[in-house]
Amino acid sequence: MAYILHLETSTKQCSVALAFEGKPLVSRKLLSESFSHSEKLHLFISETLGEVDVTPSELNAIAVSKGPGSYTGLRIGVAAAKGLCFALDIPLIALNSLEILAQNPIEKGIDFIIPMIDARRMEVFTAVFNREREWVQKTKALILSPDSFKDVVHQKSCLVLGDGAQKFKALNPEINAQFSLNDEHPDALNMVQMAWEKYCLQDFESLAYFEPFYLKDFQTTPPKDKTGI
């Protein structure tokens, strides 16, 4: 038996999901321009557990989005996750925010998935995945231009999604791109399967040393994660 609580706070959306052995049970989420994470996160955790009568002591792990994304949002989410892990003596699982966003359903004929998280002005946090959600291009901060991703997509098709996608669409990109109609954000429900796989592999973070993946802070020094993802 394994209950995993999932916390996603990397953008303006705050979401929480509880799953049992890789199957989602209940979730909460709120998209707010005012970044109400500090007010809503612990409330959502309490409501999520209470709806299915699961106590904190029954949790087996906490999964959190590690970034990239909002500095404030990531700090709140990671602090809550680490606090629960320390208090309950359970492991921490960390997932990349862009990989979480890339789990959204895609239509047939799409070769690549390009998630984008708004990083202000014409900059986004982004990466590239193939249709099997395998990494093609590592996480990076990118100032968008019309020829962005031409070296990866070539003549194939791609789906661009996330709250940074509309900035790219406005540039009339020189690739065969489809754009999601929704202002999509990483969601705790999309963490469930990936977190369960990491749990089964015992792929856990060090509570003492784990920090959010702010990305921009790492531009002048090499990141601890040598894979870049």
C-alpha positions as CSV (number, residue, x, y, z in Angstrom):
1,M,0.0,0.0,0.0
2,A,1.3,3.4,-0.9
3,Y,-0.3,6.8,-0.7
4,I,1.5,9.7,-2.5
5,L,0.6,13.3,-2.1
6,H,1.4,15.5,-5.1
7,L,2.1,19.3,-4.9
8,E,2.3,21.5,-7.9
9,T,3.0,25.2,-7.4
10,S,5.4,26.2,-10.2
11,T,3.0,28.7,-11.9
12,K,-0.1,30.8,-11.1
13,Q,-2.0,27.5,-10.6
14,C,-1.8,25.8,-7.3
15,S,-2.8,22.1,-7.3
16,V,-2.8,19.1,-5.0
17,A,-3.6,15.5,-5.8
18,L,-3.6,12.3,-3.7
19,A,-3.0,8.9,-5.4
20,F,-2.9,5.3,-4.3
21,E,-0.3,3.1,-6.0
22,G,-0.3,5.3,-9.1
23,K,-4.1,5.8,-9.3
24,P,-5.5,9.3,-8.6
25,L,-8.1,9.5,-5.9
26,V,-8.9,13.2,-5.4
27,S,-7.5,16.6,-6.3
28,R,-7.8,20.3,-5.8
29,K,-6.6,23.2,-7.9
30,L,-7.0,27.0,-8.3
31,L,-5.6,29.3,-11.0
32,S,-5.2,32.8,-9.5
33,E,-3.4,35.9,-10.9
34,S,-2.7,36.9,-7.3
35,F,-0.6,33.7,-6.6
36,S,-2.6,32.5,-3.6
37,H,-0.4,29.5,-3.0
38,S,0.5,30.4,0.5
39,E,-3.2,30.7,1.4
40,K,-4.5,27.7,-0.5
41,L,-1.8,25.0,-0.5
42,H,-2.2,23.7,3.0
43,L,-6.0,24.1,2.8
44,F,-6.0,21.9,-0.4
45,I,-3.8,19.3,1.3
46,S,-6.2,19.1,4.3
47,E,-9.3,18.9,2.0
48,T,-7.7,16.3,-0.3
49,L,-6.8,14.0,2.6
50,G,-10.1,14.6,4.4
51,E,-12.2,13.7,1.4
52,V,-11.0,10.1,1.4
53,D,-10.3,9.9,5.2
54,V,-6.5,9.5,4.8
55,T,-4.5,10.9,7.7
56,P,-1.0,12.4,7.1
57,S,0.6,9.5,9.0
58,E,-0.7,7.1,6.2
59,L,1.2,8.9,3.5
60,N,4.2,7.0,2.1
61,A,5.8,9.8,0.0
62,I,5.4,13.5,-1.1
63,A,5.9,14.4,-4.8
64,V,6.6,18.0,-5.7
65,S,7.3,20.0,-8.8
66,K,10.9,21.1,-8.6
67,G,10.8,23.7,-11.3
68,P,11.5,25.6,-13.4
69,G,8.8,28.2,-12.8
70,S,7.9,31.0,-10.4
71,Y,10.5,31.6,-7.7
72,T,7.8,32.3,-5.1
73,G,5.6,29.4,-6.1
74,L,8.4,26.9,-6.1
75,R,9.7,28.1,-2.8
76,I,6.3,27.6,-1.2
77,G,5.7,24.2,-2.7
78,V,9.1,22.8,-1.9
79,A,9.0,24.2,1.7
80,A,5.7,22.5,2.3
81,A,6.8,19.2,0.7
82,K,10.1,19.1,2.7
83,G,8.2,20.0,5.9
84,L,5.8,17.1,5.5
85,C,8.6,14.7,4.7
86,F,10.6,15.7,7.7
87,A,7.6,15.6,10.1
88,L,6.4,12.2,8.7
89,D,9.8,10.7,8.0
90,I,8.8,9.8,4.4
91,P,10.7,10.3,1.1
92,L,10.5,13.2,-1.3
93,I,10.0,12.8,-5.0
94,A,10.8,15.7,-7.4
95,L,9.5,16.2,-10.9
96,N,10.4,18.7,-13.6
97,S,7.6,21.2,-14.1
98,L,7.9,21.1,-17.9
99,E,7.7,17.3,-18.0
100,I,4.6,17.5,-15.9
101,L,3.1,20.0,-18.4
102,A,4.0,17.7,-21.3
103,Q,1.8,14.9,-19.9
104,N,-1.3,16.7,-21.3
105,P,-3.1,14.7,-24.0
106,I,-2.0,15.2,-27.6
107,E,-3.7,14.5,-30.9
108,K,-2.5,12.1,-33.5
109,G,0.1,13.4,-36.0
110,I,2.0,15.4,-33.4
111,D,5.8,14.6,-33.4
112,F,7.0,16.9,-30.7
113,I,5.7,18.5,-27.5
114,I,7.0,21.9,-26.5
115,P,5.9,23.0,-23.1
116,M,6.5,26.7,-22.2
117,I,6.3,28.4,-18.8
118,D,6.2,32.2,-19.0
119,A,9.4,33.8,-17.7
120,R,8.3,37.4,-18.4
121,R,9.0,39.6,-21.5
122,M,9.8,37.3,-24.4
123,E,11.5,34.7,-22.3
124,V,10.1,31.3,-21.4
125,F,11.3,28.2,-19.6
126,T,11.0,25.4,-22.2
127,A,12.1,21.9,-23.3
128,V,11.3,19.5,-26.1
129,F,9.8,16.0,-25.9
130,N,8.8,13.5,-28.5
131,R,5.3,12.1,-28.6
132,E,6.3,9.3,-26.2
133,R,7.2,12.1,-23.7
134,E,10.9,11.3,-24.0
135,W,13.4,14.2,-23.6
136,V,14.7,15.6,-26.9
137,Q,16.0,19.0,-25.8
138,K,16.9,19.8,-22.2
139,T,15.3,22.4,-20.0
140,K,16.4,25.9,-20.7
141,A,15.5,29.6,-20.4
142,L,14.9,30.9,-24.0
143,I,14.3,34.3,-25.5
144,L,11.8,33.5,-28.2
145,S,12.3,34.4,-31.9
146,P,10.5,33.3,-35.1
147,D,13.1,30.6,-35.8
148,S,13.1,29.0,-32.3
149,F,13.1,25.2,-32.4
150,K,13.8,25.0,-36.2
151,D,16.9,23.0,-35.5
152,V,14.8,20.4,-33.6
153,V,11.4,20.2,-35.3
154,H,12.6,20.7,-38.9
155,Q,9.6,19.8,-41.1
156,K,7.7,17.8,-38.5
157,S,4.8,18.9,-36.4
158,C,4.7,20.0,-32.8
159,L,2.3,21.0,-30.1
160,V,3.2,24.1,-28.1
161,L,1.4,24.5,-24.8
162,G,1.6,26.3,-21.5
163,D,1.2,29.9,-20.4
164,G,4.1,31.0,-22.5
165,A,2.8,29.6,-25.8
166,Q,0.9,32.6,-26.9
167,K,4.0,34.7,-26.9
168,F,5.6,32.3,-29.4
169,K,2.4,32.2,-31.5
170,A,2.5,36.0,-31.8
171,L,5.9,35.8,-33.5
172,N,4.5,33.6,-36.4
173,P,7.1,30.9,-35.8
174,E,8.8,29.3,-38.8
175,I,7.9,25.7,-37.8
176,N,4.8,23.5,-38.2
177,A,3.3,24.4,-34.8
178,Q,-0.1,23.8,-33.3
179,F,-1.0,25.8,-30.2
180,S,-3.2,24.7,-27.3
181,L,-6.4,26.7,-27.1
182,N,-6.2,26.6,-23.3
183,D,-3.9,28.6,-21.0
184,E,-2.5,25.3,-19.6
185,H,-0.4,25.0,-16.5
186,P,1.4,22.0,-14.8
187,D,-1.2,20.0,-12.8
188,A,-0.7,17.7,-9.8
189,L,-2.8,15.1,-11.5
190,N,-0.3,14.8,-14.3
191,M,2.4,14.0,-11.7
192,V,0.8,10.8,-10.5
193,Q,2.2,8.2,-12.9
194,M,5.7,9.7,-13.0
195,A,5.8,9.9,-9.2
196,W,4.6,6.3,-8.9
197,E,7.4,5.1,-11.2
198,K,10.0,7.0,-9.2
199,Y,8.6,5.6,-6.0
200,C,8.9,2.1,-7.2
201,L,12.5,2.7,-8.2
202,Q,13.1,4.4,-4.8
203,D,14.3,7.5,-6.8
204,F,14.2,9.9,-3.9
205,E,15.7,13.3,-3.1
206,S,18.0,14.2,-0.2
207,L,15.9,16.2,2.1
208,A,18.9,18.0,3.6
209,Y,20.2,19.3,0.2
210,F,17.2,19.4,-2.1
211,E,16.4,22.9,-3.5
212,P,14.0,24.1,-6.3
213,F,15.3,24.1,-9.8
214,Y,15.0,27.8,-10.4
215,L,17.0,27.5,-13.7
216,K,17.8,31.2,-14.1
217,D,19.9,31.1,-11.0
218,F,22.0,28.3,-12.6
219,Q,22.9,30.3,-15.7
220,T,26.3,31.4,-14.3
221,T,27.2,28.2,-12.5
222,P,26.8,24.6,-13.5
223,P,23.6,22.9,-12.1
224,K,24.0,20.1,-9.6
225,D,21.9,17.9,-11.9
226,K,24.4,17.1,-14.7
227,T,21.7,15.9,-17.1
228,G,20.1,19.4,-17.1
229,I,16.7,17.9,-16.5
